[in-house]
Amino acid sequence: LLDSKSPVISKWEGDRGDFNYSKTPWTFPPATPRELERHSSEHHLIASGSMMGAHRTTSFDRPRNGSTVRLSETQIIDADDSEKLAFTVSDRMPRRGFSMKVRILLKASRETCCEATVLAELRPVGKDMTIQAAVHKAFLLVLDEIKSRYGTEDKGLMAGFVSVVNSMPSSGKRNGVSFSPFPRTEPKTQPVSNSRPKSGLVSLEEIMKKERVERPSTPSILDDNTNNNPRRASKPPNGTSKRMESSINFNEFPADEQQQPMTIEVKPLPKNSIE
């Protein structure tokens, strides 16, 4: 339903009578994971992951009242996963005084079965809505056009969808190989990493983390640990000072040195630089 060259879309566009189709590529909204993806084909883009949020515009020519008019519609994918597919088709130009928006929903009910729902929203946008009979007639014509275009009868989208599915092998195998009518390549799973990609922007949280780096503690001059300050003499054990005083003979020093006062210079301990 999303691939322009799929059997369903090719049959639907060929049966509805429009021609000169022009389609823009699928575009994802800004700041989404798939915005900058580049693929070799539209089929590879659709098969590589979810298309939720993507949109594109289709323009075509349609014969009307003996002339040809150029119309366009926008497709927006609302959901795309293993359980459901939902997309909205909005006409860019009103029809018979009504704007039209169609929502198509396919939901898996069993492994080999799904439920299809088509919801149409019509809004009057005509300038002259005073003649109720003419408005009601135009409403019925637009409603019939929606049924024939998206319904399960004649040349509708759901009719082509069911026709393509029924024409595929019923056994689900082709040449002994299991075959799925609508294959989808699962995206490659990558190991989840807690590290975020680096960018030019710096968050406040990162700045706070840098400020929390532990700094080495400043040594204190009152610390008795001699390993931090080898210049400080270790405190002698009890009784050692008395033995040292008794072993020192002051008579060995000259008399002039004993009488003259001694000047002792005290310098502050050097501070360790902290980077």
N, C-alpha and C positions, 0 to 999 in steps of 0.2 A: 504493500500500500504506500510505501514511501519512496521506493526506487522508481525512477522515471522509465526505466527500460524493463521493468518486471512484466510478466505475462498479464497480470491483472490490470495494471495501468494501461498497457498497450491496447488491450482489448476494450477497456472502458473508453479511452480517448478515441478509438476508431469507431465505436458504435454511437457515440453521442452526437456526431455530426459536426463538431468544431474542427478547425484546421489552423495552420500557422502557429503552432505552439512555441512559446518562448518562456523558458524557466530560468530563474536566477538560482545560483548555488545555495545549498543549505548554509545558513548563517546562525551562529550561536551568540547569545547575549554577551556583552562585555563582562570581563572578570569571572568567566566560567572556565572550568578545567579544559574544555574542548574548544575553546575559542581559537587558539593558534594551531590547531592540528591541521596537517596537510596530508591528503591521501591521493592515491593515483586515480581513483574513480569514485563515483557516488556510491556504488555498491559497497566498496571497501569502507567508506566512511560510515555507512549505516550498519555494517556488520561488525565494526570494531568496538562498538559500545552503545550506551544509551543515547537516544536522540532527543531527550526531553529538553525543552526550551528552544529548540531549533525552529527556524521559520524560513519561508521562501515565497516568492510571488510568481504566479503563472499567468501569462497573457496569451490570448487566443482570439481568433476571428470567429464570429457566429453569424450565420444568415438570419435576418429578421425583417419581415415585411418587404421582401424583395430587395433588400440591401444588406450590406455587410457592416457589422459593428465590431469594434475592438473592445473586448472585455478583459478583466483581470480579476484574480482572486488570490488571497493570501492564506497559506497553510501554516498553522502553528501547532507544534506537538506539545501536548499538555502532560503526557505520561508515556513512558516506554520502558518496560521491564519484562521479566519472565512471566508475569501474571496478566498484564493488560497493556493495551495500546490505545491511546486517546489522542485525537488531533481535531483541530477546528479549522473549517474552511469558511472564510469570510469574503463575500463579494465586495469588490471595490466600488461598484456602481449599482444603484438600486434597480429593481425589476418591477415594472408596472406600479411604481409608487411605493415599493416595499424594499427595505434593506434585509438581507438574508444572511444568516449565520448558521452553519450546520456543524454539529459535533458528532463525530463517529467514534464509537467505543467498542473495542473487542476485548473480551475478558475470558480467560481460560476457565472452563468449568470442570473439565477432566483432562487427562493427559493427551487425548486425541480429539478433543472437542472444545469449542469455544462458542460464546454467545456474542452476537453482534447487535448493537443498538445505534440507531440514527436519530438524533434529536435536532429539530430545525427551529430556529427562532426568527420570527418575522416581526418587523416593526414598520408601521406606516410613516413614510417620510414625504408623501406627496403634498403639493401646495394646496390643491383643491380637494378636500375630503367631505364636501357637503352632500354630495349625492351618494347616499348609503348603498343603493343598489349597485352602482358602478364600482364602488369600493369593494363590496362583497364579491362581485364577479371577478375582479382583478385578484382578490385574495385566493379564490378557488383555483384560478389559472396558475398562480405561482405555486400553490400547494401541489397541484398535479405535476407541475414541472419538477418539483423537488422529489416527488415519489418516483417519477420516471428516470430521474438522474441518479438517485442514490438508493433506490429500493431494490427488492429481490425479483422484480418482474421486468420483462422486456430487456432494455439496455442499461439497467441501473448498475451502480458500482457493486452492490452486494450480489447481484445476479452474476456479474462477471467473476467475482471472487469465488462464489460457489461453483461456477462452471469450471474454472481453472483447477480448483481443488479436486473436483470429481473426475477430471480428466487425467489426474496423476495416478501412478500405480497404487492399487488398493492394498497390496501386500506390504508396502513400505520398503521394498527392496528393489534395487536395480542392478542386475548382473551379479546377484549374490551379495551385494553391498548394501548395508542399511542406508536408506535415503530419507531425508527430511525435506518436505516441500518448501519450507521456509527456513533454511539454515541460518544460523547466526554464530559468528565467531566470538567466543568469550574473550574479553580483554585480558591481556597478560597480567597476572598478579605479580606485583613487586613487593619485596619485603618492606614491611613498615618500619620506617626510621623515625626516631624521635627528633632528629636534627632537622631544623627548618632550613630551606634554601636561603642563602645570603642575599640580601638586597641592599640598596643604597640607603634605605630608611632604617633608623635606629630607634627602637622603642624605649620607653621609659623603664620597662622591666629589665632590659639588658644593661642599661646604665646603672641601675641599682645593684645588679649582680656584680658589676665590675667594682663598685664602691665597697662591696662587702668582703673584699679580699683580705685575709688575715695578715696583720703586720707583726713583725717580731717584737717581742716585749723589750722594753728599755731596761737595761740592767740597773739595779739600785746600788748606791754606795753603802747601804746598810746590810747588803746581802753578805752572809758569812761564808758563802761558797767560794773557796779559794781557786776553784778551777776557772771561774769567770774572770777573776782578777788575780793573776799570778803575782803581782807586786805586793799584795797584802800578805803580811806574814800570818802564818797560822797561829792560833792561840795555843800556847803551850799547855800541856796538861798540868793538873794540880801537883804541886811540889817541885816542879821543874825550875820555876823562877828562883826559889830559895836556894836550890843547889847551884844555880848559875851565879847568884850573887856571892855565895860563899866561895866559889871557885875563882872569882875574879879578885886579883890582888892589885889594888889601886896604887900601891907603892911603886909598881913597875913603871907608871907613867911619870914623865918629868914633872918637876915641881911647878914650873911656869905654866904648863898646860893644866895642872890641877887647880891653880888659883885663878887663872883667867876664865871669864865666862865664855860659853860656847853659843854660837848662833846657829839655830836650826831653821832651815828654810822648808816651809810646808807648801806643797803645790797640790792643787785640786786634781782629782783623778780625771784622766781623759775620758771623754764621752764617745761611745761608739756611734759612728755615723749610721743613720737609718736611711736606706734608699727607699 
